[in-house]
Amino acid sequence: MTYATDRVWEEVAYVAYYLHWDLDKILDLEHPVRNRVITEIGKIHSRSSDD
């Protein structure tokens, strides 16, 4: 199964925006790892928004 290109770009943009990582570094992450990073960023963002 392939992962939708638009979704990959959304993930890359999200990680790049919050962590300031470059494209190659983000794309080198396996999908489950990238997804976990996104989940953790979301948790941090939610906690900081609640403060």
Helices and strands as residue ranges (DSSP letters): H 5-19, H 23-27, H 31-50
